[in-house]
Amino acid sequence: MSCWEKAVKLRPDAAPMIWGNGGKALSKRGEALWEAENYEGAVRCFQGAVKLQPDNAKYWNGLAMSQRRSGDAEAALSSYETALKLQPDAAYIWDNRGYALFSLGRYEEAIASYQKALELDSNYANAYYNIACLYGLQGDVDLAVENLQRAIELDSKYREIAKSDSDFDRIRGDSRFQALLEEL
């Protein structure tokens, strides 16, 4: 944090970008190391960025993602709402908002958020995958397989991810699910 603070003092004209890049860097480090303090640092950086550029939807999205990853999904929802007011046609923000709702166990609202992402971008594979996960958790094999199949059609990496994703544990033994994971 002290490095970014020094950089902001040296280049106040570039402060939003410095804070935003600091948030991205700490968030990426948090993903790699699964360290909560990196996400908390990312939250502080993104807070600095949105304070200076409150009309930047990407900074609000970064703040929200960092808030959720640091364990504050409620704060993340508020930040996602701000991001969506600024950029309501951003499928990736709707998808990320869905994940915050998913984290809170608000599955129906999460599905609606993912579906909004798909209305905006019908080829958004991650939204299909996240919907499949929710239906997998609920034990709805038909809808889980349908959405997972679409995600895999759009991006084959989801086949490998699904093989070990605990969200599918309730349906893992179903022959339709197994066939989808084995398809070539």
Rosetta constraint file for C-alpha pairs under 8 A:
AtomPair CA 1 CA 5 HARMONIC 6.20 0.50
AtomPair CA 1 CA 41 HARMONIC 7.17 0.50
AtomPair CA 1 CA 45 HARMONIC 7.90 0.50
AtomPair CA 2 CA 6 HARMONIC 6.11 0.50
AtomPair CA 3 CA 7 HARMONIC 6.18 0.50
AtomPair CA 4 CA 8 HARMONIC 6.10 0.50
AtomPair CA 4 CA 18 HARMONIC 6.64 0.50
AtomPair CA 4 CA 19 HARMONIC 6.83 0.50
AtomPair CA 4 CA 22 HARMONIC 6.75 0.50
AtomPair CA 5 CA 9 HARMONIC 6.34 0.50
AtomPair CA 6 CA 10 HARMONIC 6.24 0.50
AtomPair CA 7 CA 11 HARMONIC 5.97 0.50
AtomPair CA 7 CA 12 HARMONIC 7.93 0.50
AtomPair CA 7 CA 15 HARMONIC 7.78 0.50
AtomPair CA 7 CA 18 HARMONIC 7.19 0.50
AtomPair CA 8 CA 12 HARMONIC 5.00 0.50
AtomPair CA 8 CA 14 HARMONIC 7.00 0.50
AtomPair CA 8 CA 15 HARMONIC 4.99 0.50
AtomPair CA 8 CA 18 HARMONIC 6.71 0.50
AtomPair CA 8 CA 19 HARMONIC 7.93 0.50
AtomPair CA 11 CA 15 HARMONIC 6.47 0.50
AtomPair CA 14 CA 18 HARMONIC 6.13 0.50
AtomPair CA 15 CA 19 HARMONIC 6.05 0.50
AtomPair CA 15 CA 49 HARMONIC 7.26 0.50
AtomPair CA 15 CA 52 HARMONIC 7.60 0.50
AtomPair CA 16 CA 20 HARMONIC 5.97 0.50
AtomPair CA 16 CA 48 HARMONIC 7.10 0.50
AtomPair CA 16 CA 49 HARMONIC 4.48 0.50
AtomPair CA 16 CA 50 HARMONIC 7.44 0.50
AtomPair CA 16 CA 52 HARMONIC 5.85 0.50
AtomPair CA 16 CA 53 HARMONIC 6.39 0.50
AtomPair CA 17 CA 21 HARMONIC 5.94 0.50
AtomPair CA 17 CA 49 HARMONIC 7.05 0.50
AtomPair CA 18 CA 22 HARMONIC 6.04 0.50
AtomPair CA 18 CA 49 HARMONIC 7.84 0.50
AtomPair CA 19 CA 23 HARMONIC 6.16 0.50
AtomPair CA 19 CA 45 HARMONIC 4.82 0.50
AtomPair CA 19 CA 46 HARMONIC 6.02 0.50
AtomPair CA 19 CA 48 HARMONIC 5.89 0.50
AtomPair CA 19 CA 49 HARMONIC 5.07 0.50
AtomPair CA 20 CA 24 HARMONIC 6.28 0.50
AtomPair CA 20 CA 45 HARMONIC 6.38 0.50
AtomPair CA 20 CA 46 HARMONIC 5.57 0.50
AtomPair CA 20 CA 48 HARMONIC 7.93 0.50
AtomPair CA 20 CA 49 HARMONIC 5.49 0.50
AtomPair CA 20 CA 59 HARMONIC 6.36 0.50
AtomPair CA 21 CA 25 HARMONIC 6.08 0.50
AtomPair CA 22 CA 26 HARMONIC 6.17 0.50
AtomPair CA 22 CA 42 HARMONIC 6.77 0.50
AtomPair CA 22 CA 45 HARMONIC 5.88 0.50
AtomPair CA 22 CA 46 HARMONIC 7.78 0.50
AtomPair CA 23 CA 27 HARMONIC 5.97 0.50
AtomPair CA 23 CA 41 HARMONIC 7.11 0.50
AtomPair CA 23 CA 42 HARMONIC 4.00 0.50
AtomPair CA 23 CA 43 HARMONIC 6.71 0.50
AtomPair CA 23 CA 44 HARMONIC 7.55 0.50
AtomPair CA 23 CA 45 HARMONIC 4.85 0.50
AtomPair CA 23 CA 46 HARMONIC 5.36 0.50
AtomPair CA 23 CA 62 HARMONIC 7.29 0.50
AtomPair CA 23 CA 63 HARMONIC 7.83 0.50
AtomPair CA 24 CA 28 HARMONIC 6.10 0.50
AtomPair CA 24 CA 42 HARMONIC 6.84 0.50
AtomPair CA 24 CA 62 HARMONIC 7.26 0.50
AtomPair CA 25 CA 29 HARMONIC 6.16 0.50
AtomPair CA 25 CA 42 HARMONIC 7.65 0.50
AtomPair CA 26 CA 30 HARMONIC 6.02 0.50
AtomPair CA 26 CA 38 HARMONIC 5.10 0.50
AtomPair CA 26 CA 39 HARMONIC 6.32 0.50
AtomPair CA 26 CA 41 HARMONIC 6.47 0.50
AtomPair CA 26 CA 42 HARMONIC 5.14 0.50
AtomPair CA 27 CA 31 HARMONIC 6.29 0.50
AtomPair CA 27 CA 38 HARMONIC 6.25 0.50
AtomPair CA 27 CA 39 HARMONIC 5.44 0.50
AtomPair CA 27 CA 42 HARMONIC 5.61 0.50
AtomPair CA 27 CA 66 HARMONIC 6.50 0.50
AtomPair CA 28 CA 32 HARMONIC 6.30 0.50
AtomPair CA 29 CA 33 HARMONIC 6.07 0.50
AtomPair CA 29 CA 34 HARMONIC 7.83 0.50
AtomPair CA 29 CA 35 HARMONIC 7.83 0.50
AtomPair CA 29 CA 38 HARMONIC 6.55 0.50
AtomPair CA 30 CA 34 HARMONIC 4.95 0.50
AtomPair CA 30 CA 35 HARMONIC 4.98 0.50
AtomPair CA 30 CA 36 HARMONIC 6.58 0.50
AtomPair CA 30 CA 37 HARMONIC 7.68 0.50
AtomPair CA 30 CA 38 HARMONIC 5.00 0.50
AtomPair CA 30 CA 39 HARMONIC 5.81 0.50
AtomPair CA 31 CA 35 HARMONIC 7.53 0.50
AtomPair CA 35 CA 39 HARMONIC 7.14 0.50
AtomPair CA 36 CA 40 HARMONIC 6.31 0.50
AtomPair CA 36 CA 69 HARMONIC 7.43 0.50
AtomPair CA 36 CA 70 HARMONIC 5.49 0.50
AtomPair CA 37 CA 41 HARMONIC 6.09 0.50
AtomPair CA 37 CA 70 HARMONIC 7.65 0.50
AtomPair CA 38 CA 42 HARMONIC 6.08 0.50
AtomPair CA 39 CA 43 HARMONIC 6.12 0.50
AtomPair CA 39 CA 66 HARMONIC 5.26 0.50
AtomPair CA 39 CA 67 HARMONIC 7.19 0.50
AtomPair CA 39 CA 69 HARMONIC 6.36 0.50
AtomPair CA 39 CA 70 HARMONIC 5.28 0.50
AtomPair CA 40 CA 44 HARMONIC 6.45 0.50
AtomPair CA 40 CA 66 HARMONIC 7.07 0.50
AtomPair CA 40 CA 67 HARMONIC 7.37 0.50
AtomPair CA 40 CA 70 HARMONIC 5.90 0.50
AtomPair CA 41 CA 45 HARMONIC 6.27 0.50
AtomPair CA 42 CA 46 HARMONIC 6.06 0.50
AtomPair CA 42 CA 63 HARMONIC 7.35 0.50
AtomPair CA 42 CA 66 HARMONIC 6.05 0.50
AtomPair CA 43 CA 47 HARMONIC 5.98 0.50
AtomPair CA 43 CA 63 HARMONIC 5.50 0.50
AtomPair CA 43 CA 66 HARMONIC 5.46 0.50
AtomPair CA 43 CA 67 HARMONIC 6.05 0.50
AtomPair CA 44 CA 48 HARMONIC 6.34 0.50
AtomPair CA 45 CA 49 HARMONIC 6.39 0.50
AtomPair CA 46 CA 50 HARMONIC 6.14 0.50
AtomPair CA 46 CA 59 HARMONIC 6.10 0.50
AtomPair CA 46 CA 60 HARMONIC 7.33 0.50
AtomPair CA 46 CA 62 HARMONIC 6.59 0.50
AtomPair CA 46 CA 63 HARMONIC 5.08 0.50
AtomPair CA 47 CA 51 HARMONIC 6.03 0.50
AtomPair CA 47 CA 63 HARMONIC 6.66 0.50
AtomPair CA 48 CA 52 HARMONIC 6.48 0.50
AtomPair CA 49 CA 53 HARMONIC 5.94 0.50
AtomPair CA 49 CA 54 HARMONIC 7.74 0.50
AtomPair CA 49 CA 59 HARMONIC 6.49 0.50
AtomPair CA 50 CA 54 HARMONIC 4.54 0.50
AtomPair CA 50 CA 55 HARMONIC 7.50 0.50
AtomPair CA 50 CA 56 HARMONIC 6.91 0.50
AtomPair CA 50 CA 59 HARMONIC 6.05 0.50
AtomPair CA 50 CA 60 HARMONIC 6.44 0.50
AtomPair CA 54 CA 60 HARMONIC 7.94 0.50
AtomPair CA 55 CA 86 HARMONIC 6.56 0.50
AtomPair CA 56 CA 60 HARMONIC 6.60 0.50
AtomPair CA 56 CA 83 HARMONIC 7.59 0.50
AtomPair CA 56 CA 86 HARMONIC 7.32 0.50
AtomPair CA 57 CA 61 HARMONIC 6.07 0.50
AtomPair CA 57 CA 82 HARMONIC 7.54 0.50
AtomPair CA 57 CA 83 HARMONIC 4.46 0.50
AtomPair CA 57 CA 84 HARMONIC 7.22 0.50
AtomPair CA 57 CA 86 HARMONIC 5.68 0.50
AtomPair CA 57 CA 87 HARMONIC 6.16 0.50
AtomPair CA 58 CA 62 HARMONIC 6.10 0.50
AtomPair CA 58 CA 83 HARMONIC 7.18 0.50
AtomPair CA 59 CA 63 HARMONIC 6.08 0.50
AtomPair CA 60 CA 64 HARMONIC 6.11 0.50
AtomPair CA 60 CA 79 HARMONIC 5.76 0.50
AtomPair CA 60 CA 80 HARMONIC 6.68 0.50
AtomPair CA 60 CA 82 HARMONIC 6.86 0.50
AtomPair CA 60 CA 83 HARMONIC 5.24 0.50
AtomPair CA 61 CA 65 HARMONIC 6.14 0.50
AtomPair CA 61 CA 79 HARMONIC 6.86 0.50
AtomPair CA 61 CA 80 HARMONIC 5.95 0.50
AtomPair CA 61 CA 83 HARMONIC 5.92 0.50
AtomPair CA 61 CA 93 HARMONIC 6.51 0.50
AtomPair CA 62 CA 66 HARMONIC 6.14 0.50
AtomPair CA 63 CA 67 HARMONIC 6.06 0.50
AtomPair CA 63 CA 76 HARMONIC 7.32 0.50
AtomPair CA 63 CA 79 HARMONIC 6.82 0.50
AtomPair CA 64 CA 68 HARMONIC 6.17 0.50
AtomPair CA 64 CA 75 HARMONIC 7.18 0.50
AtomPair CA 64 CA 76 HARMONIC 4.09 0.50
AtomPair CA 64 CA 77 HARMONIC 6.89 0.50
AtomPair CA 64 CA 78 HARMONIC 7.78 0.50
AtomPair CA 64 CA 79 HARMONIC 5.12 0.50
AtomPair CA 64 CA 80 HARMONIC 5.83 0.50
AtomPair CA 65 CA 69 HARMONIC 6.15 0.50
AtomPair CA 65 CA 76 HARMONIC 6.58 0.50
AtomPair CA 65 CA 96 HARMONIC 7.24 0.50
AtomPair CA 66 CA 70 HARMONIC 6.01 0.50
AtomPair CA 66 CA 76 HARMONIC 7.79 0.50
AtomPair CA 67 CA 71 HARMONIC 6.41 0.50
AtomPair CA 67 CA 72 HARMONIC 5.18 0.50
AtomPair CA 67 CA 73 HARMONIC 6.39 0.50
AtomPair CA 67 CA 75 HARMONIC 6.46 0.50
AtomPair CA 67 CA 76 HARMONIC 5.23 0.50
AtomPair CA 68 CA 72 HARMONIC 4.92 0.50
AtomPair CA 68 CA 73 HARMONIC 4.35 0.50
AtomPair CA 68 CA 74 HARMONIC 7.75 0.50
AtomPair CA 68 CA 75 HARMONIC 7.53 0.50
AtomPair CA 68 CA 76 HARMONIC 5.41 0.50
AtomPair CA 68 CA 100 HARMONIC 6.33 0.50
AtomPair CA 69 CA 73 HARMONIC 7.76 0.50
AtomPair CA 72 CA 76 HARMONIC 6.36 0.50
AtomPair CA 73 CA 77 HARMONIC 6.24 0.50
AtomPair CA 73 CA 100 HARMONIC 5.41 0.50
AtomPair CA 73 CA 101 HARMONIC 7.49 0.50
AtomPair CA 73 CA 103 HARMONIC 6.90 0.50
AtomPair CA 73 CA 104 HARMONIC 6.81 0.50
AtomPair CA 74 CA 78 HARMONIC 6.73 0.50
AtomPair CA 74 CA 100 HARMONIC 7.74 0.50
AtomPair CA 74 CA 104 HARMONIC 7.98 0.50
AtomPair CA 75 CA 79 HARMONIC 6.42 0.50
AtomPair CA 76 CA 80 HARMONIC 6.06 0.50
AtomPair CA 76 CA 97 HARMONIC 7.86 0.50
AtomPair CA 76 CA 100 HARMONIC 6.79 0.50
AtomPair CA 77 CA 81 HARMONIC 6.16 0.50
AtomPair CA 77 CA 97 HARMONIC 6.43 0.50
AtomPair CA 77 CA 100 HARMONIC 6.52 0.50
AtomPair CA 77 CA 101 HARMONIC 7.59 0.50
AtomPair CA 78 CA 82 HARMONIC 6.51 0.50
AtomPair CA 79 CA 83 HARMONIC 6.26 0.50
AtomPair CA 80 CA 84 HARMONIC 6.06 0.50
AtomPair CA 80 CA 93 HARMONIC 6.88 0.50
AtomPair CA 80 CA 96 HARMONIC 7.97 0.50
AtomPair CA 80 CA 97 HARMONIC 5.97 0.50
AtomPair CA 81 CA 85 HARMONIC 6.23 0.50
AtomPair CA 82 CA 86 HARMONIC 6.51 0.50
AtomPair CA 83 CA 87 HARMONIC 6.08 0.50
AtomPair CA 83 CA 88 HARMONIC 7.68 0.50
AtomPair CA 83 CA 93 HARMONIC 7.36 0.50
AtomPair CA 84 CA 88 HARMONIC 4.44 0.50
AtomPair CA 84 CA 89 HARMONIC 7.63 0.50
AtomPair CA 84 CA 90 HARMONIC 7.38 0.50
AtomPair CA 84 CA 93 HARMONIC 6.90 0.50
AtomPair CA 84 CA 94 HARMONIC 7.62 0.50
AtomPair CA 89 CA 120 HARMONIC 6.43 0.50
AtomPair CA 90 CA 94 HARMONIC 6.68 0.50
AtomPair CA 90 CA 117 HARMONIC 7.45 0.50
AtomPair CA 90 CA 120 HARMONIC 7.33 0.50
AtomPair CA 91 CA 95 HARMONIC 6.16 0.50
AtomPair CA 91 CA 116 HARMONIC 7.31 0.50
AtomPair CA 91 CA 117 HARMONIC 4.16 0.50
AtomPair CA 91 CA 118 HARMONIC 7.00 0.50
AtomPair CA 91 CA 120 HARMONIC 5.69 0.50
AtomPair CA 91 CA 121 HARMONIC 6.25 0.50
AtomPair CA 91 CA 124 HARMONIC 7.72 0.50
AtomPair CA 92 CA 96 HARMONIC 6.10 0.50
AtomPair CA 92 CA 117 HARMONIC 6.75 0.50
AtomPair CA 93 CA 97 HARMONIC 5.99 0.50
AtomPair CA 93 CA 117 HARMONIC 7.82 0.50
AtomPair CA 94 CA 98 HARMONIC 6.19 0.50
AtomPair CA 94 CA 113 HARMONIC 5.47 0.50
AtomPair CA 94 CA 114 HARMONIC 6.27 0.50
AtomPair CA 94 CA 116 HARMONIC 6.54 0.50
AtomPair CA 94 CA 117 HARMONIC 5.22 0.50
AtomPair CA 95 CA 99 HARMONIC 6.56 0.50
AtomPair CA 95 CA 113 HARMONIC 6.35 0.50
AtomPair CA 95 CA 114 HARMONIC 5.10 0.50
AtomPair CA 95 CA 117 HARMONIC 5.70 0.50
AtomPair CA 95 CA 126 HARMONIC 7.62 0.50
AtomPair CA 95 CA 127 HARMONIC 5.84 0.50
AtomPair CA 96 CA 100 HARMONIC 6.59 0.50
AtomPair CA 97 CA 101 HARMONIC 6.43 0.50
AtomPair CA 97 CA 110 HARMONIC 7.47 0.50
AtomPair CA 97 CA 113 HARMONIC 6.67 0.50
AtomPair CA 98 CA 102 HARMONIC 6.00 0.50
AtomPair CA 98 CA 109 HARMONIC 7.27 0.50
AtomPair CA 98 CA 110 HARMONIC 4.18 0.50
AtomPair CA 98 CA 111 HARMONIC 6.76 0.50
AtomPair CA 98 CA 112 HARMONIC 7.69 0.50
AtomPair CA 98 CA 113 HARMONIC 4.97 0.50
AtomPair CA 98 CA 114 HARMONIC 5.66 0.50
AtomPair CA 99 CA 103 HARMONIC 6.07 0.50
AtomPair CA 99 CA 110 HARMONIC 6.62 0.50
AtomPair CA 99 CA 130 HARMONIC 7.70 0.50
AtomPair CA 100 CA 104 HARMONIC 6.49 0.50
AtomPair CA 100 CA 110 HARMONIC 7.74 0.50
AtomPair CA 101 CA 105 HARMONIC 6.39 0.50
AtomPair CA 101 CA 106 HARMONIC 5.16 0.50
AtomPair CA 101 CA 107 HARMONIC 6.72 0.50
AtomPair CA 101 CA 109 HARMONIC 6.59 0.50
AtomPair CA 101 CA 110 HARMONIC 5.06 0.50
AtomPair CA 102 CA 106 HARMONIC 5.59 0.50
AtomPair CA 102 CA 107 HARMONIC 5.49 0.50
AtomPair CA 102 CA 110 HARMONIC 5.46 0.50
AtomPair CA 102 CA 134 HARMONIC 7.72 0.50
AtomPair CA 106 CA 110 HARMONIC 6.16 0.50
AtomPair CA 107 CA 111 HARMONIC 6.10 0.50
AtomPair CA 107 CA 134 HARMONIC 6.73 0.50
AtomPair CA 108 CA 112 HARMONIC 6.30 0.50
AtomPair CA 109 CA 113 HARMONIC 6.22 0.50
AtomPair CA 110 CA 114 HARMONIC 6.22 0.50
AtomPair CA 111 CA 115 HARMONIC 6.02 0.50
AtomPair CA 111 CA 131 HARMONIC 5.99 0.50
AtomPair CA 111 CA 134 HARMONIC 7.67 0.50
AtomPair CA 112 CA 116 HARMONIC 6.17 0.50
AtomPair CA 113 CA 117 HARMONIC 6.44 0.50
AtomPair CA 114 CA 118 HARMONIC 6.38 0.50
AtomPair CA 114 CA 127 HARMONIC 5.23 0.50
AtomPair CA 114 CA 128 HARMONIC 7.51 0.50
AtomPair CA 114 CA 130 HARMONIC 7.46 0.50
AtomPair CA 114 CA 131 HARMONIC 6.81 0.50
AtomPair CA 115 CA 119 HARMONIC 6.18 0.50
AtomPair CA 115 CA 127 HARMONIC 7.38 0.50
AtomPair CA 116 CA 120 HARMONIC 6.42 0.50
AtomPair CA 117 CA 121 HARMONIC 6.11 0.50
AtomPair CA 117 CA 122 HARMONIC 7.78 0.50
AtomPair CA 117 CA 124 HARMONIC 7.31 0.50
AtomPair CA 117 CA 127 HARMONIC 6.79 0.50
AtomPair CA 118 CA 122 HARMONIC 4.57 0.50
AtomPair CA 118 CA 123 HARMONIC 7.03 0.50
AtomPair CA 118 CA 124 HARMONIC 6.14 0.50
AtomPair CA 118 CA 127 HARMONIC 6.77 0.50
AtomPair CA 118 CA 128 HARMONIC 7.88 0.50
AtomPair CA 123 CA 154 HARMONIC 6.71 0.50
AtomPair CA 124 CA 128 HARMONIC 6.94 0.50
AtomPair CA 124 CA 151 HARMONIC 7.95 0.50
AtomPair CA 124 CA 154 HARMONIC 7.84 0.50
AtomPair CA 125 CA 129 HARMONIC 6.25 0.50
AtomPair CA 125 CA 150 HARMONIC 7.27 0.50
AtomPair CA 125 CA 151 HARMONIC 4.54 0.50
AtomPair CA 125 CA 152 HARMONIC 7.51 0.50
AtomPair CA 125 CA 154 HARMONIC 5.69 0.50
AtomPair CA 125 CA 155 HARMONIC 6.48 0.50
AtomPair CA 126 CA 130 HARMONIC 6.10 0.50
AtomPair CA 126 CA 151 HARMONIC 6.73 0.50
AtomPair CA 127 CA 131 HARMONIC 6.18 0.50
AtomPair CA 127 CA 151 HARMONIC 7.88 0.50
AtomPair CA 128 CA 132 HARMONIC 6.17 0.50
AtomPair CA 128 CA 147 HARMONIC 5.16 0.50
AtomPair CA 128 CA 148 HARMONIC 6.37 0.50
AtomPair CA 128 CA 150 HARMONIC 6.57 0.50
AtomPair CA 128 CA 151 HARMONIC 5.21 0.50
AtomPair CA 129 CA 133 HARMONIC 6.26 0.50
AtomPair CA 129 CA 147 HARMONIC 6.35 0.50
AtomPair CA 129 CA 148 HARMONIC 5.41 0.50
AtomPair CA 129 CA 151 HARMONIC 5.37 0.50
AtomPair CA 129 CA 158 HARMONIC 7.20 0.50
AtomPair CA 130 CA 134 HARMONIC 6.39 0.50
AtomPair CA 131 CA 135 HARMONIC 6.32 0.50
AtomPair CA 131 CA 144 HARMONIC 7.19 0.50
AtomPair CA 131 CA 147 HARMONIC 6.50 0.50
AtomPair CA 132 CA 136 HARMONIC 5.97 0.50
AtomPair CA 132 CA 143 HARMONIC 6.75 0.50
AtomPair CA 132 CA 144 HARMONIC 4.10 0.50
AtomPair CA 132 CA 145 HARMONIC 6.71 0.50
AtomPair CA 132 CA 146 HARMONIC 7.54 0.50
AtomPair CA 132 CA 147 HARMONIC 5.01 0.50
AtomPair CA 132 CA 148 HARMONIC 5.25 0.50
AtomPair CA 133 CA 137 HARMONIC 6.18 0.50
AtomPair CA 133 CA 144 HARMONIC 6.65 0.50
AtomPair CA 133 CA 167 HARMONIC 5.33 0.50
AtomPair CA 133 CA 168 HARMONIC 6.38 0.50
AtomPair CA 134 CA 138 HARMONIC 6.37 0.50
AtomPair CA 134 CA 144 HARMONIC 7.52 0.50
AtomPair CA 134 CA 167 HARMONIC 7.19 0.50
AtomPair CA 135 CA 139 HARMONIC 6.10 0.50
AtomPair CA 135 CA 140 HARMONIC 5.13 0.50
AtomPair CA 135 CA 141 HARMONIC 7.10 0.50
AtomPair CA 135 CA 143 HARMONIC 6.17 0.50
AtomPair CA 135 CA 144 HARMONIC 4.87 0.50
AtomPair CA 136 CA 140 HARMONIC 5.87 0.50
AtomPair CA 136 CA 141 HARMONIC 6.46 0.50
AtomPair CA 136 CA 144 HARMONIC 5.30 0.50
AtomPair CA 136 CA 167 HARMONIC 5.81 0.50
AtomPair CA 136 CA 168 HARMONIC 4.76 0.50
AtomPair CA 136 CA 169 HARMONIC 7.39 0.50
AtomPair CA 136 CA 170 HARMONIC 6.44 0.50
AtomPair CA 136 CA 171 HARMONIC 6.16 0.50
AtomPair CA 137 CA 167 HARMONIC 5.22 0.50
AtomPair CA 137 CA 168 HARMONIC 6.20 0.50
AtomPair CA 137 CA 169 HARMONIC 7.51 0.50
AtomPair CA 137 CA 170 HARMONIC 6.45 0.50
AtomPair CA 138 CA 170 HARMONIC 7.76 0.50
AtomPair CA 139 CA 170 HARMONIC 5.61 0.50
AtomPair CA 139 CA 171 HARMONIC 5.98 0.50
AtomPair CA 140 CA 144 HARMONIC 6.03 0.50
AtomPair CA 140 CA 171 HARMONIC 7.75 0.50
AtomPair CA 141 CA 145 HARMONIC 5.86 0.50
AtomPair CA 141 CA 171 HARMONIC 6.12 0.50
AtomPair CA 141 CA 174 HARMONIC 7.59 0.50
AtomPair CA 141 CA 177 HARMONIC 7.52 0.50
AtomPair CA 142 CA 146 HARMONIC 6.07 0.50
AtomPair CA 143 CA 147 HARMONIC 6.10 0.50
AtomPair CA 144 CA 148 HARMONIC 5.97 0.50
AtomPair CA 145 CA 149 HARMONIC 5.83 0.50
AtomPair CA 145 CA 176 HARMONIC 7.11 0.50
AtomPair CA 145 CA 177 HARMONIC 6.02 0.50
AtomPair CA 145 CA 180 HARMONIC 7.55 0.50
AtomPair CA 146 CA 150 HARMONIC 6.48 0.50
AtomPair CA 147 CA 151 HARMONIC 6.25 0.50
AtomPair CA 148 CA 152 HARMONIC 6.12 0.50
AtomPair CA 148 CA 158 HARMONIC 7.67 0.50
AtomPair CA 149 CA 153 HARMONIC 6.12 0.50
AtomPair CA 149 CA 180 HARMONIC 6.87 0.50
AtomPair CA 150 CA 154 HARMONIC 6.33 0.50
AtomPair CA 151 CA 155 HARMONIC 6.06 0.50
AtomPair CA 151 CA 156 HARMONIC 7.60 0.50
AtomPair CA 151 CA 158 HARMONIC 6.52 0.50
AtomPair CA 152 CA 156 HARMONIC 4.58 0.50
AtomPair CA 152 CA 157 HARMONIC 6.90 0.50
AtomPair CA 152 CA 158 HARMONIC 5.35 0.50
AtomPair CA 152 CA 159 HARMONIC 5.89 0.50
AtomPair CA 156 CA 160 HARMONIC 7.67 0.50
AtomPair CA 157 CA 161 HARMONIC 6.43 0.50
AtomPair CA 158 CA 162 HARMONIC 5.89 0.50
AtomPair CA 159 CA 163 HARMONIC 6.56 0.50
AtomPair CA 159 CA 180 HARMONIC 7.75 0.50
AtomPair CA 159 CA 181 HARMONIC 5.65 0.50
AtomPair CA 160 CA 164 HARMONIC 7.51 0.50
AtomPair CA 160 CA 181 HARMONIC 7.60 0.50
AtomPair CA 161 CA 165 HARMONIC 6.21 0.50
AtomPair CA 162 CA 168 HARMONIC 7.23 0.50
AtomPair CA 162 CA 181 HARMONIC 7.57 0.50
AtomPair CA 163 CA 181 HARMONIC 6.81 0.50
AtomPair CA 165 CA 169 HARMONIC 7.53 0.50
AtomPair CA 168 CA 172 HARMONIC 5.66 0.50
AtomPair CA 169 CA 173 HARMONIC 7.99 0.50
AtomPair CA 171 CA 177 HARMONIC 6.98 0.50
AtomPair CA 172 CA 177 HARMONIC 6.31 0.50
AtomPair CA 172 CA 178 HARMONIC 6.82 0.50
AtomPair CA 173 CA 177 HARMONIC 7.29 0.50
AtomPair CA 173 CA 178 HARMONIC 6.86 0.50
AtomPair CA 174 CA 178 HARMONIC 6.27 0.50
AtomPair CA 175 CA 179 HARMONIC 5.97 0.50
AtomPair CA 176 CA 180 HARMONIC 6.25 0.50
AtomPair CA 177 CA 181 HARMONIC 6.46 0.50
AtomPair CA 178 CA 182 HARMONIC 6.32 0.50
AtomPair CA 179 CA 183 HARMONIC 5.98 0.50
